[in-house]
Amino acid sequence: MMSSDPNDLTPSYIIDMFISDCLLPSTQNAQQAAHVYKVFEAYCESIQVGVPCGLKVFGKYMKKRFQRKVVNGRAMYFLEYRHGLFDAED
C-alpha cells in the first residue's frame, strides 16, 4: 500500500515499493538493466507517481539489492519478475 504522505515518496521508497511488488532475486535468470528500468518507469506510471530518478541512480540502488554482472557490455541483474507481470522481450 502506498503512503499517503508525499514526503515519503523518495526515490529509495519508490524503488523499494517496486522491488517488493515486482521483483524476486534469482541465481539463474538475468534481466538487462535497461529493461528493468523501463519496467520501473511503467510501474511508476501505474501507481501514478513520477519517475523519481534516472537510470544511473536507479542502477546504484539496484546494485545494492541484486547481483549484477556485465555480459557483452550490458549490465544484467539476476532477478525474476513476480507472477510473470512483465515479459523480458518487450
C-alpha positions in Angstrom: 0.0 0.0 0.0 1.3 3.4 -1.0 1.9 6.0 1.7 -0.5 9.0 1.7 2.3 11.3 2.9 4.0 12.8 -0.2 7.2 13.3 1.8 7.6 9.5 1.9 7.8 9.3 -1.8 11.6 9.5 -2.0 13.4 7.7 -4.8 14.5 4.9 -2.4 11.0 4.5 -1.1 9.5 4.1 -4.6 12.3 1.8 -5.7 11.7 -0.3 -2.6 8.0 -0.5 -3.4 8.9 -1.5 -7.0 11.2 -4.3 -5.8 8.7 -5.5 -3.2 5.8 -5.5 -5.7 7.6 -6.7 -8.9 10.9 -8.4 -8.4 12.4 -11.5 -6.9 16.1 -12.4 -6.6 17.4 -15.1 -8.9 20.6 -17.1 -9.2 19.9 -18.1 -12.8 17.7 -15.6 -14.6 19.3 -12.3 -15.6 17.5 -9.3 -17.0 19.1 -6.4 -18.8 19.4 -3.3 -16.5 17.9 -1.0 -19.2 14.8 -3.3 -19.4 14.4 -3.4 -15.7 14.5 0.4 -15.7 11.8 0.5 -18.4 9.6 -1.8 -16.2 10.3 0.6 -13.3 9.1 3.5 -15.4 5.9 1.6 -16.3 5.4 0.7 -12.6 5.7 4.4 -11.6 3.1 5.3 -14.2 0.8 2.5 -13.0 0.9 3.9 -9.4 0.6 7.4 -10.6 3.9 8.8 -9.4 6.6 10.5 -11.5 9.8 8.5 -12.2 11.9 9.7 -9.2 15.4 9.1 -10.7 17.4 8.4 -13.8 18.9 5.1 -14.9 22.2 5.9 -13.1 20.7 6.5 -9.7 18.4 3.5 -10.2 21.3 1.3 -11.1 23.3 2.3 -8.0 20.4 1.3 -5.8 19.7 -1.9 -7.6 23.4 -3.0 -7.3 22.9 -2.9 -3.5 19.9 -5.3 -3.8 20.6 -7.7 -6.6 23.6 -9.5 -8.0 24.9 -7.6 -11.1 27.1 -8.8 -13.9 28.2 -7.2 -17.2 27.6 -9.5 -20.1 28.7 -8.5 -23.6 28.9 -4.9 -22.4 25.4 -4.9 -21.0 24.6 -4.7 -17.3 22.4 -7.5 -16.1 20.6 -8.1 -12.8 19.9 -11.5 -11.5 16.2 -11.3 -10.8 12.8 -12.5 -11.9 9.6 -10.6 -12.3 6.9 -11.6 -9.9 3.9 -13.5 -11.3 5.1 -13.1 -14.9 4.0 -9.5 -14.8 6.5 -8.4 -17.4 7.9 -10.1 -20.4 11.7 -9.6 -20.8 11.2 -9.5 -24.6 9.0 -6.3 -24.5 
